[in-house]
Amino acid sequence: MLSWTKKGTSDTLLLFVHGLMGGEGTWNSPSGISFPQLIAEDPELVDKFDIVCFDYYSTWNRKLGGASSLMQRIFRLKNKTEKNLPIDEISELLQTNFVVEFGNYKKVIILAHSMGGLISKSCIIKQITKNLSTNIVGFISIAVPHSGSAIANYASFISSHAQLKDLSVLSSEIDKLNREWMGLPFRPLDRYLYGSYDDVVKKQSAIAIHSNDRDNYLALDEGHLSICKPTDRDTLSYKSILKYVIEINNKTKEKETLDIQSLTDKEMYNDEYFVLKLVIADVHERITGQAKEYFYNAERARKLFTSDEDKKDLKYLYDRVNEIYQIEYQNFLCQKGAMSSEQLLYSVHSKIMEKNDIHLKSRLHNLSTTHKSGMLHQLANCLDDKVIWTDSFDQDSLKSLKEEKNE
């Protein structure tokens, strides 16, 4: 079920996901002030975000419903009987909302408390694994037990509650989520908050194993429940969480301005290694000029994507581009002169275009095939023979040509 606080004003959605035995009340302070409402009425955030809470059934006791006959009790023919679903199935319900309700949003930032963070991670994993894409650009983890909770272990001894089982330390669900999360080709920007007085989810569990960057997590003087119930906009938890929301939103907005620019100075890069390698291979001047333009746009992108997360995503793309080149170059060698250097270059560029939405899919969604082709020439821009365009490549000749150009 969805509870909208604000709808139809923005292309960016803030999605709140509660935890075990939670609901809309998860986000309400003792005085009844709602966290989502605080954001919606923040004068500094006017019309920046649509805001919604995803609610699912989670309680200690399973409701049995008011069936009027034995047959209805057995087959549940009268009404649905809600029950505590496991994390994997709740994430399927969340995914349905992404397909039906959230598909038109350009960006989604998830704010998840406790078990809600594990549900969110499961949903993100499914989207990226299936589609190699997601409109989820940020994941803010609020006291989420990424390594499980010892309290859940104790409670599961006296209850068959499916969600408690999933939340237990060393549970198969926790292990699966962590392995799949770490194995993703790219992830949304993730930030972590933990309560210094939280006895339910300890610090070592609330900060994901891979999050070693000190800038990516904050401690709050809160307990497990109070951490997501700010009383006003001056509360440290409100300021801290909003700091991450704005940071993620701004980081992704900066990248939206990346475009393709023409290389106006045709003499640029004449003495760069990637150009000299093309010269040695006798590649046509006009094709070399196109390579320069690819390189130029890739360099612009590299200067824009500078965070640790961006660098990881870029490295993934560079590695995939290199794989494409290596396969095509092996084919070039196998043909023993039947393919020219220009045909080899064309073949690699074509494969990059072909694989753009599959093998080369990235969280950095505004990187085009031009930028990715430029990565190929960035990889070639060194003295080594890792990316070359002729089987007669000679390192000494390249070095001499470089010196000649610099004279």
C-alpha positions as CSV (number, residue, x, y, z in Angstrom):
1,M,0.0,0.0,0.0
2,L,1.2,3.5,-0.8
3,S,0.5,6.6,1.3
4,W,1.3,9.8,-0.6
5,T,2.4,12.9,1.2
6,K,3.1,14.9,-2.0
7,K,2.4,13.9,-5.6
8,G,2.7,15.4,-9.1
9,T,5.2,18.2,-8.4
10,S,8.5,16.7,-9.3
11,D,10.3,14.1,-11.4
12,T,12.3,13.0,-8.3
13,L,10.6,10.7,-5.7
14,L,11.5,10.2,-2.0
15,L,10.3,6.7,-1.1
16,F,10.0,5.8,2.6
17,V,10.2,2.1,3.5
18,H,9.5,1.1,7.2
19,G,10.8,-1.9,9.1
20,L,9.6,-4.8,11.2
21,M,6.3,-4.2,12.9
22,G,6.2,-0.7,11.4
23,G,3.8,1.3,9.3
24,E,3.0,4.9,8.6
25,G,3.6,5.5,12.3
26,T,7.2,4.6,11.9
27,W,7.9,8.1,10.7
28,N,5.8,10.0,13.3
29,S,7.3,11.6,16.4
30,P,5.5,11.2,19.8
31,S,3.8,14.6,19.1
32,G,2.4,13.2,15.8
33,I,4.7,15.1,13.5
34,S,5.4,13.1,10.4
35,F,9.0,13.0,8.9
36,P,7.7,12.9,5.3
37,Q,5.5,16.0,6.1
38,L,8.4,17.8,7.6
39,I,10.2,17.4,4.2
40,A,7.1,18.3,2.2
41,E,6.7,21.6,4.1
42,D,10.4,22.5,4.2
43,P,10.6,26.0,2.6
44,E,14.1,25.1,1.2
45,L,12.7,22.0,-0.6
46,V,9.6,23.5,-2.3
47,D,8.6,21.3,-5.2
48,K,11.9,19.4,-5.3
49,F,10.5,16.0,-4.4
50,D,7.3,13.9,-4.5
51,I,7.0,11.9,-1.3
52,V,5.5,8.5,-0.7
53,C,5.5,5.8,2.0
54,F,5.4,2.1,1.1
55,D,3.5,0.2,3.7
56,Y,3.4,-3.6,4.0
57,Y,2.0,-6.0,6.6
58,S,4.3,-6.7,9.5
59,T,3.2,-7.5,13.0
60,W,4.0,-9.9,15.9
61,N,0.8,-11.8,15.8
62,R,-0.8,-13.0,12.6
63,K,-4.4,-11.9,12.0
64,L,-6.8,-14.8,11.6
65,G,-9.7,-12.8,10.1
66,G,-13.4,-13.2,10.8
67,A,-14.3,-16.1,8.7
68,S,-17.9,-17.3,9.2
69,S,-17.5,-20.9,8.3
70,L,-14.9,-23.7,8.5
71,M,-14.7,-23.6,4.6
72,Q,-13.8,-19.9,4.6
73,R,-11.2,-20.4,7.3
74,I,-9.6,-23.2,5.3
75,F,-9.7,-21.6,1.9
76,R,-9.8,-17.9,2.8
77,L,-12.6,-17.4,0.3
78,K,-14.2,-14.4,1.9
79,N,-11.3,-12.0,2.3
80,K,-7.5,-12.1,2.0
81,T,-5.8,-12.9,5.3
82,E,-2.7,-10.8,5.7
83,K,0.4,-12.5,7.0
84,N,4.1,-11.8,7.7
85,L,5.7,-12.3,4.3
86,P,9.5,-12.9,4.0
87,I,11.7,-10.1,2.8
88,D,12.0,-11.5,-0.7
89,E,8.3,-11.5,-1.3
90,I,7.8,-8.0,0.2
91,S,10.5,-6.8,-2.2
92,E,8.4,-8.2,-5.0
93,L,5.4,-6.1,-3.9
94,L,7.7,-3.1,-3.8
95,Q,8.9,-3.9,-7.3
96,T,5.3,-4.0,-8.5
97,N,4.9,-0.4,-7.4
98,F,8.0,0.6,-9.4
99,V,6.5,-1.0,-12.5
100,V,3.0,0.5,-12.0
101,E,3.4,3.6,-9.9
102,F,7.0,4.9,-10.1
103,G,8.1,4.2,-13.7
104,N,7.7,7.8,-14.8
105,Y,10.0,9.2,-12.1
106,K,13.4,10.1,-13.4
107,K,15.0,9.5,-10.0
108,V,14.0,7.7,-6.9
109,I,15.8,8.1,-3.5
110,I,14.9,5.5,-0.9
111,L,14.9,6.3,2.8
112,A,14.6,2.9,4.6
113,H,14.5,2.1,8.3
114,S,15.6,-1.2,9.8
115,M,14.2,-4.2,7.8
116,G,12.9,-1.8,5.2
117,G,16.5,-1.4,4.1
118,L,16.9,-5.1,3.4
119,I,13.6,-5.1,1.4
120,S,14.9,-2.1,-0.6
121,K,18.2,-3.8,-1.3
122,S,16.4,-6.9,-2.5
123,C,14.3,-4.7,-4.9
124,I,17.3,-2.8,-6.2
125,I,19.2,-6.1,-6.8
126,K,16.2,-7.5,-8.8
127,Q,15.9,-4.4,-10.9
128,I,19.6,-4.2,-11.8
129,T,20.0,-8.0,-12.3
130,K,17.0,-8.3,-14.5
131,N,17.1,-5.0,-16.5
132,L,20.7,-3.8,-16.0
133,S,19.1,-0.5,-15.1
134,T,17.1,1.3,-12.3
135,N,15.7,4.7,-11.6
136,I,16.8,4.4,-8.0
137,V,19.7,6.8,-7.7
138,G,20.1,6.8,-3.9
139,F,19.7,4.5,-0.9
140,I,19.7,6.0,2.6
141,S,20.0,3.3,5.2
142,I,18.7,4.2,8.6
143,A,19.6,1.6,11.3
144,V,19.4,-1.2,8.8
145,P,20.7,-4.6,10.0
146,H,23.0,-5.4,7.0
147,S,24.6,-8.2,9.0
148,G,21.5,-9.2,10.9
149,S,20.3,-8.5,14.4
150,A,21.2,-10.7,17.4
151,I,17.8,-9.8,19.0
152,A,16.1,-11.4,16.0
153,N,18.0,-14.6,16.7
154,Y,16.7,-14.7,20.2
155,A,13.2,-13.9,19.2
156,S,13.1,-16.5,16.4
157,F,13.6,-19.2,19.0
158,I,10.1,-18.5,20.4
159,S,8.4,-17.5,17.1
160,S,8.1,-18.9,13.6
161,H,7.8,-15.3,12.3
162,A,9.2,-15.3,8.7
163,Q,10.6,-11.8,9.0
164,L,12.4,-12.5,12.2
165,K,14.1,-15.5,10.6
166,D,15.3,-13.4,7.7
167,L,16.7,-10.7,10.1
168,S,18.7,-13.2,12.2
169,V,22.5,-12.9,12.2
170,L,24.0,-15.3,9.5
171,S,20.5,-16.0,8.0
172,S,20.5,-17.2,4.5
173,E,18.6,-14.1,3.3
174,I,21.1,-11.7,4.9
175,D,24.0,-13.7,3.3
176,K,22.3,-13.8,-0.1
177,L,21.6,-10.1,-0.1
178,N,25.1,-9.1,0.8
179,R,26.7,-11.4,-1.8
180,E,24.4,-10.2,-4.5
181,W,24.7,-6.5,-3.5
182,M,28.5,-6.7,-3.7
183,G,28.3,-8.5,-7.0
184,L,26.2,-5.8,-8.8
185,P,27.9,-4.1,-11.7
186,F,26.8,-0.8,-10.3
187,R,24.7,0.4,-7.3
188,P,22.8,3.6,-6.3
189,L,24.7,6.0,-4.2
190,D,24.4,4.6,-0.7
191,R,24.6,6.4,2.7
192,Y,24.3,5.0,6.2
193,L,23.1,6.3,9.6
194,Y,23.2,4.4,12.9
195,G,22.0,5.2,16.4
196,S,24.7,5.3,19.1
197,Y,22.0,4.2,21.6
198,D,20.5,1.5,19.3
199,D,20.5,-1.9,21.1
200,V,18.6,-3.6,18.3
201,V,20.9,-2.9,15.4
202,K,24.5,-2.3,16.4
203,K,26.9,0.0,14.6
204,Q,28.9,-2.9,12.9
205,S,25.6,-4.1,11.3
206,A,24.2,-0.7,10.5
207,I,27.2,0.2,8.4
208,A,27.5,-2.1,5.4
209,I,30.7,-4.1,5.0
210,H,31.7,-2.3,1.8
211,S,31.1,1.2,3.1
212,N,34.6,2.1,4.2
213,D,34.4,5.8,3.2
214,R,34.0,7.9,6.4
215,D,31.9,10.4,4.5
216,N,29.2,7.8,3.8
217,Y,28.0,7.2,7.3
218,L,26.9,9.2,10.4
219,A,26.3,8.5,14.0
220,L,23.1,9.9,15.7
221,D,22.3,10.2,19.4
222,E,19.2,8.1,18.9
223,G,17.8,4.7,19.6
224,H,16.4,2.2,17.1
225,L,12.9,3.7,17.0
226,S,13.7,7.4,17.6
227,I,16.2,7.7,14.8
228,C,13.5,8.0,12.2
229,K,11.1,10.2,14.2
230,P,12.5,13.8,14.1
231,T,10.4,16.2,16.1
232,D,11.3,19.2,14.0
233,R,13.7,20.5,11.3
234,D,16.3,21.4,13.9
235,T,16.6,17.8,15.0
236,L,20.0,16.3,14.2
237,S,18.4,13.2,12.6
238,Y,16.4,15.4,10.2
239,K,19.4,17.5,9.2
240,S,21.6,14.5,8.8
241,I,19.2,12.5,6.6
242,L,18.3,15.6,4.5
243,K,22.0,16.3,4.1
244,Y,22.4,12.9,2.3
245,V,19.1,13.4,0.3
246,I,20.3,16.7,-1.0
247,E,23.8,15.4,-1.6
248,I,22.6,12.5,-3.7
249,N,20.1,14.6,-5.6
250,N,22.8,17.2,-6.4
251,K,25.3,14.6,-7.4
252,T,22.9,13.0,-9.9
253,K,21.7,16.4,-11.1
254,E,25.2,17.4,-12.0
255,K,25.6,14.4,-14.3
256,E,22.4,15.3,-16.1
257,T,24.1,18.2,-17.8
258,L,26.6,16.0,-19.5
259,D,26.2,16.3,-23.3
260,I,28.1,15.6,-26.5
261,Q,30.4,18.4,-27.7
262,S,32.2,18.8,-31.0
263,L,35.9,19.2,-31.1
264,T,36.4,22.6,-32.6
265,D,40.2,22.6,-32.6
266,K,41.2,19.8,-35.1
267,E,44.8,20.1,-34.0
268,M,44.1,18.9,-30.5
269,Y,45.7,15.6,-29.3
270,N,48.0,15.3,-32.4
271,D,50.8,14.1,-30.1
272,E,48.7,11.9,-27.9
273,Y,49.6,8.2,-27.9
274,F,46.1,7.1,-29.0
275,V,46.4,9.3,-32.1
276,L,49.9,8.2,-32.9
277,K,48.8,4.6,-32.7
278,L,46.2,5.3,-35.3
279,V,48.8,7.1,-37.5
280,I,51.1,4.1,-37.2
281,A,48.2,1.8,-38.3
282,D,47.6,4.1,-41.3
283,V,44.0,4.8,-40.2
284,H,42.3,7.5,-42.3
285,E,42.6,11.1,-41.0
286,R,38.8,11.6,-40.8
287,I,38.4,8.4,-38.7
288,T,41.3,9.6,-36.5
289,G,39.4,12.9,-36.1
290,Q,36.3,11.1,-34.9
291,A,38.5,9.2,-32.4
292,K,39.7,12.5,-31.1
293,E,36.1,13.7,-30.6
294,Y,35.3,10.5,-28.7
295,F,38.4,10.9,-26.5
296,Y,37.5,14.6,-25.9
297,N,34.0,13.8,-24.6
298,A,35.3,10.9,-22.5
299,E,37.8,13.2,-20.9
300,R,35.0,15.7,-20.1
301,A,33.0,12.8,-18.4
302,R,36.0,11.6,-16.4
303,K,36.5,15.2,-15.0
304,L,32.8,15.2,-14.0
305,F,32.6,11.8,-12.4
306,T,35.0,12.1,-9.5
307,S,33.4,10.5,-6.4
308,D,34.6,7.1,-5.2
309,E,31.3,5.6,-6.4
310,D,31.7,7.2,-9.8
311,K,35.2,5.9,-10.1
312,K,34.1,2.3,-9.4
313,D,31.4,2.6,-12.0
314,L,33.8,4.0,-14.5
315,K,36.3,1.3,-13.8
316,Y,33.6,-1.3,-14.5
317,L,32.9,0.3,-17.9
318,Y,36.6,0.6,-18.8
319,D,37.0,-3.1,-18.1
320,R,34.0,-4.0,-20.2
321,V,35.2,-1.8,-23.1
322,N,38.6,-3.4,-22.9
323,E,37.0,-6.9,-23.1
324,I,35.2,-5.9,-26.3
325,Y,38.4,-4.6,-27.8
326,Q,40.4,-7.7,-26.9
327,I,37.8,-10.0,-28.5
328,E,37.7,-8.0,-31.7
329,Y,41.5,-7.8,-31.8
330,Q,41.8,-11.6,-31.5
331,N,39.4,-11.9,-34.4
332,F,41.6,-9.4,-36.3
333,L,44.7,-11.5,-35.7
334,C,42.8,-14.7,-36.7
335,Q,41.9,-13.3,-40.1
336,K,45.6,-12.8,-40.9
337,G,45.4,-9.6,-43.0
338,A,41.9,-10.1,-44.3
339,M,40.7,-7.2,-42.0
340,S,42.3,-3.7,-42.2
341,S,43.1,-1.6,-39.2
342,E,40.2,0.7,-40.1
343,Q,37.8,-2.2,-40.2
344,L,39.1,-3.3,-36.8
345,L,38.4,0.1,-35.4
346,Y,35.0,0.2,-36.9
347,S,34.2,-3.3,-35.5
348,V,35.1,-2.3,-32.0
349,H,33.1,1.0,-32.1
350,S,30.1,-1.0,-33.6
351,K,30.3,-3.6,-30.7
352,I,30.3,-0.8,-28.2
353,M,27.1,0.6,-29.7
354,E,25.6,-2.9,-29.8
355,K,26.4,-3.6,-26.2
356,N,25.5,-0.2,-24.8
357,D,22.2,-1.3,-23.2
358,I,23.5,-4.7,-22.1
359,H,27.2,-5.3,-21.4
360,L,27.9,-1.6,-20.9
361,K,24.9,-0.6,-18.8
362,S,25.8,1.6,-15.9
363,R,24.3,3.7,-13.1
364,L,25.9,6.6,-14.9
365,H,23.0,6.4,-17.3
366,N,23.8,9.7,-19.2
367,L,27.1,8.3,-20.5
368,S,26.4,7.7,-24.2
369,T,28.1,5.4,-26.7
370,T,30.3,8.4,-27.7
371,H,31.7,8.6,-24.1
372,K,32.2,4.8,-24.0
373,S,33.9,4.8,-27.4
374,G,36.1,7.5,-26.0
375,M,37.0,5.2,-23.1
376,L,38.6,2.9,-25.7
377,H,40.9,5.7,-26.9
378,Q,41.7,6.6,-23.3
379,L,42.8,3.1,-22.7
380,A,45.0,3.4,-25.9
381,N,46.6,6.6,-24.7
382,C,49.8,5.1,-23.3
383,L,53.0,3.7,-24.6
384,D,52.1,0.1,-24.1
385,D,50.6,-2.3,-26.6
386,K,47.4,-3.1,-24.8
387,V,45.2,-1.2,-27.3
388,I,46.7,-1.1,-30.8
389,W,45.4,-1.2,-34.3
390,T,48.0,-3.2,-36.2
391,D,49.8,-6.5,-35.6
392,S,53.1,-4.9,-36.7
393,F,53.0,-2.4,-33.8
394,D,56.4,-1.3,-32.6
395,Q,56.9,0.4,-29.2
396,D,60.1,2.1,-30.2
397,S,58.5,3.6,-33.3
398,L,55.7,5.0,-31.2
399,K,58.2,6.5,-28.8
400,S,60.2,8.1,-31.7
401,L,57.0,9.5,-33.3
402,K,56.0,11.0,-29.9
403,E,59.4,12.7,-29.6
404,E,59.1,13.9,-33.2
405,K,55.7,15.5,-32.6
406,N,57.0,17.2,-29.4
407,E,60.0,18.8,-31.2
